[in-house]
């Protein structure tokens, strides 16, 4: 997949959430529940379709029990 | 100042932006211009009053020419 520019950054965030969630063996439904996120909204976040807020990013990081900066690794490497 | 819990995380982000901006000798007005942000909105971001989006965070990081993860350092240390 070719991605570039600013879209790259947004597109990278969601798949990183998905990647870490799957590594932890969590279902999308469970992560949605743990992070107080609507399940369909979580799907859109993971697909890079939503411009998430700082608060939501922290809720997701906390639910995954990771440092929030790990959610930026894909786009920074 | 006593800050705690989730508020800590939101409150930490804005002052980190301000800290880095000042280290670079940029005015708030200039950073607002460079990051395509309304100046009064930039003031509220720096005061930790706004729940910024991922896109806005990248605009600010790009304007400061820093890796976005540096904007999380205060809250992670």
N, CA and C atoms of all chains as a GROMACS GRO file, in nm:
protein
  462
    1UNK      N    1   0.085  -0.121   0.000
    1UNK     CA    2   0.000   0.000   0.000
    1UNK      C    3   0.088   0.125   0.000
    2UNK      N    4   0.060   0.214  -0.088
    2UNK     CA    5   0.134   0.340  -0.093
    2UNK      C    6   0.060   0.445  -0.011
    3UNK      N    7   0.126   0.498   0.090
    3UNK     CA    8   0.068   0.605   0.168
    3UNK      C    9   0.171   0.715   0.180
    4UNK      N   10   0.127   0.837   0.187
    4UNK     CA   11   0.225   0.945   0.190
    4UNK      C   12   0.171   1.067   0.264
    5UNK      N   13   0.266   1.153   0.300
    5UNK     CA   14   0.230   1.282   0.359
    5UNK      C   15   0.150   1.269   0.487
    6UNK      N   16   0.064   1.364   0.509
    6UNK     CA   17  -0.012   1.367   0.634
    6UNK      C   18  -0.103   1.246   0.650
    7UNK      N   19  -0.156   1.196   0.539
    7UNK     CA   20  -0.243   1.080   0.550
    7UNK      C   21  -0.170   0.963   0.611
    8UNK      N   22  -0.044   0.951   0.575
    8UNK     CA   23   0.041   0.846   0.631
    8UNK      C   24   0.030   0.845   0.784
    9UNK      N   25   0.039   0.963   0.842
    9UNK     CA   26   0.040   0.973   0.987
    9UNK      C   27  -0.093   0.927   1.048
   10UNK      N   28  -0.201   0.970   0.989
   10UNK     CA   29  -0.331   0.928   1.041
   10UNK      C   30  -0.354   0.781   1.014
   11UNK      N   31  -0.316   0.738   0.895
   11UNK     CA   32  -0.340   0.600   0.856
   11UNK      C   33  -0.256   0.505   0.943
   12UNK      N   34  -0.140   0.550   0.985
   12UNK     CA   35  -0.051   0.464   1.062
   12UNK      C   36  -0.101   0.439   1.203
   13UNK      N   37  -0.168   0.536   1.262
   13UNK     CA   38  -0.208   0.525   1.401
   13UNK      C   39  -0.304   0.407   1.426
   14UNK      N   40  -0.408   0.400   1.348
   14UNK     CA   41  -0.511   0.297   1.368
   14UNK      C   42  -0.456   0.156   1.357
   15UNK      N   43  -0.384   0.127   1.248
   15UNK     CA   44  -0.326  -0.008   1.236
   15UNK      C   45  -0.230  -0.042   1.349
   16UNK      N   46  -0.164   0.059   1.405
   16UNK     CA   47  -0.075   0.033   1.517
   16UNK      C   48  -0.158  -0.012   1.639
   17UNK      N   49  -0.270   0.054   1.661
   17UNK     CA   50  -0.361   0.012   1.768
   17UNK      C   51  -0.402  -0.134   1.746
   18UNK      N   52  -0.443  -0.162   1.623
   18UNK     CA   53  -0.488  -0.298   1.590
   18UNK      C   54  -0.377  -0.400   1.613
   19UNK      N   55  -0.256  -0.364   1.567
   19UNK     CA   56  -0.142  -0.455   1.580
   19UNK      C   57  -0.115  -0.490   1.727
   20UNK      N   58  -0.112  -0.387   1.812
   20UNK     CA   59  -0.083  -0.411   1.953
   20UNK      C   60  -0.199  -0.487   2.019
   21UNK      N   61  -0.321  -0.449   1.983
   21UNK     CA   62  -0.437  -0.521   2.038
   21UNK      C   63  -0.429  -0.671   2.006
   22UNK      N   64  -0.397  -0.703   1.881
   22UNK     CA   65  -0.391  -0.844   1.840
   22UNK      C   66  -0.276  -0.917   1.909
   23UNK      N   67  -0.164  -0.846   1.925
   23UNK     CA   68  -0.050  -0.907   1.996
   23UNK      C   69  -0.090  -0.944   2.138
   24UNK      N   70  -0.183  -0.868   2.192
   24UNK     CA   71  -0.227  -0.895   2.330
   24UNK      C   72  -0.343  -0.994   2.335
   25UNK      N   73  -0.387  -1.038   2.217
   25UNK     CA   74  -0.496  -1.135   2.213
   25UNK      C   75  -0.631  -1.077   2.254
   26UNK      N   76  -0.645  -0.945   2.238
   26UNK     CA   77  -0.772  -0.879   2.272
   26UNK      C   78  -0.860  -0.870   2.148
   27UNK      N   79  -0.989  -0.891   2.167
   27UNK     CA   80  -1.083  -0.867   2.058
   27UNK      C   81  -1.106  -0.717   2.045
   28UNK      N   82  -1.152  -0.676   1.928
   28UNK     CA   83  -1.182  -0.534   1.910
   28UNK      C   84  -1.293  -0.492   2.007
   29UNK      N   85  -1.386  -0.582   2.028
   29UNK     CA   86  -1.497  -0.554   2.119
   29UNK      C   87  -1.444  -0.530   2.261
   30UNK      N   88  -1.349  -0.613   2.303
   30UNK     CA   89  -1.295  -0.600   2.438
   30UNK      C   90  -1.218  -0.469   2.452
   31UNK      N   91  -1.138  -0.436   2.352
   31UNK     CA   92  -1.063  -0.310   2.359
   31UNK      C   93  -1.160  -0.191   2.362
   32UNK      N   94  -1.265  -0.200   2.283
   32UNK     CA   95  -1.365  -0.094   2.283
   32UNK      C   96  -1.422  -0.076   2.423
   33UNK      N   97  -1.454  -0.189   2.485
   33UNK     CA   98  -1.512  -0.187   2.620
   33UNK      C   99  -1.412  -0.128   2.720
   34UNK      N  100  -1.289  -0.176   2.715
   34UNK     CA  101  -1.187  -0.131   2.811
   34UNK      C  102  -1.153   0.017   2.796
   35UNK      N  103  -1.166   0.067   2.674
   35UNK     CA  104  -1.128   0.206   2.650
   35UNK      C  105  -1.251   0.299   2.642
   36UNK      N  106  -1.366   0.244   2.680
   36UNK     CA  107  -1.489   0.323   2.681
   36UNK      C  108  -1.516   0.385   2.544
   37UNK      N  109  -1.507   0.301   2.443
   37UNK     CA  110  -1.524   0.346   2.305
   37UNK      C  111  -1.635   0.265   2.239
   38UNK      N  112  -1.720   0.330   2.164
   38UNK     CA  113  -1.821   0.258   2.087
   38UNK      C  114  -1.750   0.159   1.993
   39UNK      N  115  -1.803   0.040   1.979
   39UNK     CA  116  -1.732  -0.061   1.901
   39UNK      C  117  -1.717  -0.021   1.754
   40UNK      N  118  -1.819   0.035   1.696
   40UNK     CA  119  -1.807   0.074   1.554
   40UNK      C  120  -1.707   0.190   1.539
   41UNK      N  121  -1.703   0.274   1.640
   41UNK     CA  122  -1.606   0.384   1.640
   41UNK      C  123  -1.464   0.327   1.650
   42UNK      N  124  -1.447   0.225   1.732
   42UNK     CA  125  -1.316   0.161   1.743
   42UNK      C  126  -1.273   0.102   1.609
   43UNK      N  127  -1.368   0.045   1.538
   43UNK     CA  128  -1.336  -0.009   1.406
   43UNK      C  129  -1.285   0.100   1.313
   44UNK      N  130  -1.350   0.214   1.319
   44UNK     CA  131  -1.309   0.325   1.231
   44UNK      C  132  -1.174   0.380   1.275
   45UNK      N  133  -1.148   0.383   1.405
   45UNK     CA  134  -1.016   0.426   1.453
   45UNK      C  135  -0.909   0.332   1.397
   46UNK      N  136  -0.932   0.204   1.410
   46UNK     CA  137  -0.830   0.106   1.365
   46UNK      C  138  -0.809   0.112   1.214
   47UNK      N  139  -0.910   0.152   1.142
   47UNK     CA  140  -0.894   0.164   0.997
   47UNK      C  141  -0.836   0.300   0.956
   48UNK      N  142  -0.803   0.379   1.054
   48UNK     CA  143  -0.742   0.509   1.023
   48UNK      C  144  -0.842   0.610   0.967
   49UNK      N  145  -0.968   0.587   0.995
   49UNK     CA  146  -1.071   0.675   0.939
   49UNK      C  147  -1.110   0.789   1.033
   50UNK      N  148  -1.066   0.779   1.159
   50UNK     CA  149  -1.106   0.879   1.257
   50UNK      C  150  -0.987   0.959   1.308
   51UNK      N  151  -1.009   1.087   1.321
   51UNK     CA  152  -0.907   1.177   1.374
   51UNK      C  153  -0.926   1.182   1.526
   52UNK      N  154  -0.866   1.086   1.594
   52UNK     CA  155  -0.891   1.070   1.737
   52UNK      C  156  -0.838   1.188   1.819
   53UNK      N  157  -0.896   1.204   1.935
   53UNK     CA  158  -0.851   1.310   2.026
   53UNK      C  159  -0.745   1.254   2.122
   54UNK      N  160  -0.676   1.348   2.184
   54UNK     CA  161  -0.574   1.311   2.283
   54UNK      C  162  -0.633   1.225   2.395
   55UNK      N  163  -0.750   1.263   2.442
   55UNK     CA  164  -0.816   1.186   2.548
   55UNK      C  165  -0.843   1.041   2.504
   56UNK      N  166  -0.895   1.028   2.382
   56UNK     CA  167  -0.926   0.892   2.333
   56UNK      C  168  -0.799   0.811   2.315
   57UNK      N  169  -0.692   0.876   2.270
   57UNK     CA  170  -0.565   0.806   2.255
   57UNK      C  171  -0.515   0.754   2.390
   58UNK      N  172  -0.530   0.836   2.493
   58UNK     CA  173  -0.489   0.791   2.626
   58UNK      C  174  -0.578   0.679   2.677
   59UNK      N  175  -0.706   0.686   2.648
   59UNK     CA  176  -0.796   0.578   2.691
   59UNK      C  177  -0.755   0.446   2.627
   60UNK      N  178  -0.718   0.454   2.499
   60UNK     CA  179  -0.677   0.333   2.427
   60UNK      C  180  -0.543   0.282   2.482
   61UNK      N  181  -0.448   0.373   2.500
   61UNK     CA  182  -0.316   0.334   2.554
   61UNK      C  183  -0.332   0.272   2.693
   62UNK      N  184  -0.416   0.332   2.774
   62UNK     CA  185  -0.438   0.280   2.909
   62UNK      C  186  -0.503   0.141   2.904
   63UNK      N  187  -0.598   0.126   2.812
   63UNK     CA  188  -0.665  -0.004   2.799
   63UNK      C  189  -0.567  -0.112   2.754
   64UNK      N  190  -0.471  -0.073   2.672
   64UNK     CA  191  -0.369  -0.167   2.624
   64UNK      C  192  -0.252  -0.179   2.723
   65UNK      N  193  -0.258  -0.095   2.827
   65UNK     CA  194  -0.153  -0.092   2.929
   65UNK      C  195  -0.015  -0.067   2.868
   66UNK      N  196  -0.011   0.030   2.778
   66UNK     CA  197   0.116   0.068   2.716
   66UNK      C  198   0.135   0.219   2.727
   67UNK      N  199   0.260   0.259   2.711
   67UNK     CA  200   0.291   0.401   2.704
   67UNK      C  201   0.236   0.455   2.572
   68UNK      N  202   0.172   0.569   2.577
   68UNK     CA  203   0.107   0.624   2.458
   68UNK      C  204   0.204   0.642   2.340
   69UNK      N  205   0.330   0.666   2.368
   69UNK     CA  206   0.424   0.688   2.257
   69UNK      C  207   0.439   0.563   2.169
   70UNK      N  208   0.407   0.447   2.224
   70UNK     CA  209   0.417   0.325   2.142
   70UNK      C  210   0.316   0.326   2.028
   71UNK      N  211   0.211   0.402   2.043
   71UNK     CA  212   0.111   0.410   1.938
   71UNK      C  213   0.159   0.493   1.819
   72UNK      N  214   0.273   0.556   1.832
   72UNK     CA  215   0.328   0.639   1.724
   72UNK      C  216   0.446   0.574   1.655
   73UNK      N  217   0.480   0.455   1.698
   73UNK     CA  218   0.604   0.396   1.646
   73UNK      C  219   0.603   0.373   1.496
   74UNK      N  220   0.492   0.326   1.443
   74UNK     CA  221   0.487   0.298   1.299
   74UNK      C  222   0.516   0.422   1.217
   75UNK      N  223   0.455   0.532   1.259
   75UNK     CA  224   0.468   0.653   1.178
   75UNK      C  225   0.603   0.721   1.198
   76UNK      N  226   0.675   0.681   1.301
   76UNK     CA  227   0.803   0.748   1.329
   76UNK      C  228   0.921   0.668   1.278
   77UNK      N  229   0.899   0.545   1.239
   77UNK     CA  230   1.013   0.464   1.198
   77UNK      C  231   1.041   0.479   1.048
   78UNK      N  232   0.156   2.341   4.153
   78UNK     CA  233   0.024   2.302   4.104
   78UNK      C  234   0.006   2.151   4.121
   79UNK      N  235  -0.105   2.112   4.176
   79UNK     CA  236  -0.136   1.971   4.191
   79UNK      C  237  -0.221   1.926   4.072
   80UNK      N  238  -0.171   1.827   4.001
   80UNK     CA  239  -0.248   1.769   3.892
   80UNK      C  240  -0.246   1.620   3.908
   81UNK      N  241  -0.353   1.556   3.868
   81UNK     CA  242  -0.359   1.412   3.890
   81UNK      C  243  -0.448   1.342   3.788
   82UNK      N  244  -0.426   1.210   3.779
   82UNK     CA  245  -0.512   1.125   3.696
   82UNK      C  246  -0.514   1.167   3.550
   83UNK      N  247  -0.627   1.150   3.486
   83UNK     CA  248  -0.639   1.179   3.343
   83UNK      C  249  -0.614   1.326   3.312
   84UNK      N  250  -0.654   1.413   3.402
   84UNK     CA  251  -0.632   1.555   3.378
   84UNK      C  252  -0.485   1.585   3.362
   85UNK      N  253  -0.405   1.515   3.439
   85UNK     CA  254  -0.260   1.529   3.431
   85UNK      C  255  -0.214   1.515   3.286
   86UNK      N  256  -0.266   1.414   3.219
   86UNK     CA  257  -0.223   1.386   3.082
   86UNK      C  258  -0.261   1.498   2.987
   87UNK      N  259  -0.382   1.546   2.999
   87UNK     CA  260  -0.424   1.655   2.911
   87UNK      C  261  -0.352   1.783   2.947
   88UNK      N  262  -0.339   1.806   3.077
   88UNK     CA  263  -0.276   1.930   3.122
   88UNK      C  264  -0.129   1.933   3.083
   89UNK      N  265  -0.066   1.816   3.077
   89UNK     CA  266   0.077   1.811   3.047
   89UNK      C  267   0.107   1.843   2.901
   90UNK      N  268   0.019   1.808   2.813
   90UNK     CA  269   0.047   1.824   2.670
   90UNK      C  270   0.068   1.970   2.631
   91UNK      N  271  -0.024   2.054   2.668
   91UNK     CA  272  -0.017   2.195   2.628
   91UNK      C  273   0.109   2.266   2.677
   92UNK      N  274   0.140   2.255   2.805
   92UNK     CA  275   0.262   2.318   2.854
   92UNK      C  276   0.388   2.264   2.787
   93UNK      N  277   0.384   2.140   2.744
   93UNK     CA  278   0.500   2.085   2.672
   93UNK      C  279   0.515   2.157   2.537
   94UNK      N  280   0.403   2.179   2.470
   94UNK     CA  281   0.406   2.255   2.345
   94UNK      C  282   0.466   2.393   2.371
   95UNK      N  283   0.416   2.457   2.475
   95UNK     CA  284   0.463   2.592   2.508
   95UNK      C  285   0.614   2.591   2.539
   96UNK      N  286   0.655   2.492   2.617
   96UNK     CA  287   0.796   2.482   2.656
   96UNK      C  288   0.887   2.471   2.533
   97UNK      N  289   0.851   2.382   2.442
   97UNK     CA  290   0.934   2.361   2.323
   97UNK      C  291   0.929   2.484   2.233
   98UNK      N  292   0.811   2.543   2.219
   98UNK     CA  293   0.798   2.665   2.138
   98UNK      C  294   0.891   2.774   2.191
   99UNK      N  295   0.890   2.792   2.323
   99UNK     CA  296   0.974   2.898   2.381
   99UNK      C  297   1.122   2.867   2.365
  100UNK      N  298   1.158   2.740   2.380
  100UNK     CA  299   1.298   2.700   2.360
  100UNK      C  300   1.344   2.734   2.219
  101UNK      N  301   1.249   2.732   2.126
  101UNK     CA  302   1.283   2.762   1.987
  101UNK      C  303   1.271   2.912   1.956
  102UNK      N  304   1.233   2.989   2.055
  102UNK     CA  305   1.221   3.133   2.035
  102UNK      C  306   1.106   3.174   1.944
  103UNK      N  307   1.005   3.088   1.938
  103UNK     CA  308   0.888   3.119   1.854
  103UNK      C  309   0.780   3.186   1.938
  104UNK      N  310   0.714   3.285   1.879
  104UNK     CA  311   0.598   3.343   1.946
  104UNK      C  312   0.479   3.248   1.930
  105UNK      N  313   0.381   3.264   2.020
  105UNK     CA  314   0.261   3.181   2.007
  105UNK      C  315   0.192   3.210   1.873
  106UNK      N  316   0.196   3.336   1.835
  106UNK     CA  317   0.134   3.375   1.707
  106UNK      C  318   0.202   3.304   1.591
  107UNK      N  319   0.334   3.297   1.595
  107UNK     CA  320   0.408   3.234   1.486
  107UNK      C  321   0.378   3.084   1.481
  108UNK      N  322   0.376   3.020   1.597
  108UNK     CA  323   0.346   2.876   1.598
  108UNK      C  324   0.204   2.852   1.547
  109UNK      N  325   0.112   2.938   1.586
  109UNK     CA  326  -0.026   2.925   1.538
  109UNK      C  327  -0.028   2.932   1.386
  110UNK      N  328   0.046   3.027   1.332
  110UNK     CA  329   0.050   3.046   1.187
  110UNK      C  330   0.112   2.923   1.119
  111UNK      N  331   0.225   2.878   1.172
  111UNK     CA  332   0.297   2.765   1.111
  111UNK      C  333   0.217   2.635   1.117
  112UNK      N  334   0.134   2.622   1.220
  112UNK     CA  335   0.059   2.498   1.237
  112UNK      C  336  -0.086   2.511   1.191
  113UNK      N  337  -0.115   2.622   1.124
  113UNK     CA  338  -0.249   2.645   1.070
  113UNK      C  339  -0.355   2.636   1.181
  114UNK      N  340  -0.328   2.704   1.289
  114UNK     CA  341  -0.416   2.702   1.405
  114UNK      C  342  -0.459   2.844   1.440
  115UNK      N  343  -0.583   2.860   1.473
  115UNK     CA  344  -0.630   2.991   1.520
  115UNK      C  345  -0.550   3.029   1.645
  116UNK      N  346  -0.512   3.156   1.655
  116UNK     CA  347  -0.424   3.194   1.765
  116UNK      C  348  -0.490   3.174   1.903
  117UNK      N  349  -0.616   3.207   1.914
  117UNK     CA  350  -0.680   3.189   2.045
  117UNK      C  351  -0.694   3.040   2.077
  118UNK      N  352  -0.713   2.961   1.973
  118UNK     CA  353  -0.721   2.816   1.992
  118UNK      C  354  -0.585   2.764   2.039
  119UNK      N  355  -0.478   2.817   1.980
  119UNK     CA  356  -0.342   2.777   2.023
  119UNK      C  357  -0.321   2.810   2.170
  120UNK      N  358  -0.371   2.924   2.213
  120UNK     CA  359  -0.359   2.961   2.354
  120UNK      C  360  -0.428   2.861   2.444
  121UNK      N  361  -0.545   2.818   2.401
  121UNK     CA  362  -0.620   2.720   2.482
  121UNK      C  363  -0.552   2.583   2.481
  122UNK      N  364  -0.492   2.548   2.368
  122UNK     CA  365  -0.415   2.422   2.363
  122UNK      C  366  -0.301   2.428   2.464
  123UNK      N  367  -0.225   2.538   2.460
  123UNK     CA  368  -0.108   2.549   2.549
  123UNK      C  369  -0.148   2.552   2.696
  124UNK      N  370  -0.267   2.598   2.724
  124UNK     CA  371  -0.314   2.599   2.864
  124UNK      C  372  -0.378   2.465   2.902
  125UNK      N  373  -0.376   2.369   2.810
  125UNK     CA  374  -0.432   2.237   2.842
  125UNK      C  375  -0.583   2.236   2.848
  126UNK      N  376  -0.644   2.333   2.783
  126UNK     CA  377  -0.790   2.343   2.789
  126UNK      C  378  -0.859   2.272   2.673
  127UNK      N  379  -0.780   2.232   2.571
  127UNK     CA  380  -0.840   2.170   2.454
  127UNK      C  381  -0.796   2.025   2.437
  128UNK      N  382  -0.891   1.943   2.400
  128UNK     CA  383  -0.864   1.803   2.373
  128UNK      C  384  -0.828   1.791   2.225
  129UNK      N  385  -0.702   1.815   2.194
  129UNK     CA  386  -0.659   1.823   2.054
  129UNK      C  387  -0.672   1.690   1.980
  130UNK      N  388  -0.684   1.700   1.849
  130UNK     CA  389  -0.692   1.581   1.765
  130UNK      C  390  -0.552   1.540   1.720
  131UNK      N  391  -0.545   1.418   1.673
  131UNK     CA  392  -0.419   1.364   1.622
  131UNK      C  393  -0.364   1.452   1.508
  132UNK      N  394  -0.451   1.494   1.420
  132UNK     CA  395  -0.408   1.580   1.309
  132UNK      C  396  -0.348   1.710   1.360
  133UNK      N  397  -0.413   1.770   1.456
  133UNK     CA  398  -0.362   1.897   1.510
  133UNK      C  399  -0.228   1.876   1.580
  134UNK      N  400  -0.217   1.765   1.652
  134UNK     CA  401  -0.090   1.736   1.717
  134UNK      C  402   0.023   1.723   1.616
  135UNK      N  403  -0.006   1.659   1.503
  135UNK     CA  404   0.097   1.645   1.399
  135UNK      C  405   0.130   1.781   1.336
  136UNK      N  406   0.027   1.864   1.320
  136UNK     CA  407   0.053   1.998   1.263
  136UNK      C  408   0.146   2.077   1.355
  137UNK      N  409   0.121   2.065   1.485
  137UNK     CA  410   0.205   2.137   1.582
  137UNK      C  411   0.347   2.079   1.583
  138UNK      N  412   0.357   1.946   1.586
  138UNK     CA  413   0.490   1.882   1.587
  138UNK      C  414   0.567   1.919   1.460
  139UNK      N  415   0.498   1.918   1.348
  139UNK     CA  416   0.564   1.953   1.222
  139UNK      C  417   0.609   2.099   1.223
  140UNK      N  418   0.525   2.186   1.277
  140UNK     CA  419   0.560   2.328   1.283
  140UNK      C  420   0.682   2.350   1.372
  141UNK      N  421   0.693   2.268   1.477
  141UNK     CA  422   0.807   2.277   1.568
  141UNK      C  423   0.927   2.196   1.517
  142UNK      N  424   0.903   2.123   1.408
  142UNK     CA  425   1.007   2.038   1.348
  142UNK      C  426   1.062   1.937   1.449
  143UNK      N  427   0.972   1.875   1.521
  143UNK     CA  428   1.010   1.772   1.618
  143UNK      C  429   0.927   1.646   1.594
  144UNK      N  430   0.977   1.536   1.646
  144UNK     CA  431   0.904   1.410   1.645
  144UNK      C  432   0.786   1.425   1.743
  145UNK      N  433   0.670   1.383   1.702
  145UNK     CA  434   0.549   1.401   1.782
  145UNK      C  435   0.564   1.341   1.923
  146UNK      N  436   0.642   1.236   1.937
  146UNK     CA  437   0.654   1.173   2.069
  146UNK      C  438   0.716   1.267   2.173
  147UNK      N  439   0.790   1.367   2.126
  147UNK     CA  440   0.849   1.462   2.221
  147UNK      C  441   0.742   1.544   2.293
  148UNK      N  442   0.626   1.552   2.233
  148UNK     CA  443   0.517   1.628   2.296
  148UNK      C  444   0.454   1.550   2.411
  149UNK      N  445   0.495   1.427   2.430
  149UNK     CA  446   0.440   1.345   2.539
  149UNK      C  447   0.538   1.326   2.653
  150UNK      N  448   0.654   1.384   2.640
  150UNK     CA  449   0.759   1.355   2.737
  150UNK      C  450   0.724   1.393   2.880
  151UNK      N  451   0.664   1.507   2.898
  151UNK     CA  452   0.629   1.551   3.033
  151UNK      C  453   0.538   1.451   3.102
  152UNK      N  454   0.439   1.405   3.026
  152UNK     CA  455   0.340   1.317   3.089
  152UNK      C  456   0.391   1.175   3.106
  153UNK      N  457   0.502   1.143   3.042
  153UNK     CA  458   0.552   1.006   3.051
  153UNK      C  459   0.666   0.991   3.151
  154UNK      N  460   0.718   1.102   3.196
  154UNK     CA  461   0.834   1.093   3.285
  154UNK      C  462   0.791   1.084   3.431
   0.00000   0.00000   0.00000
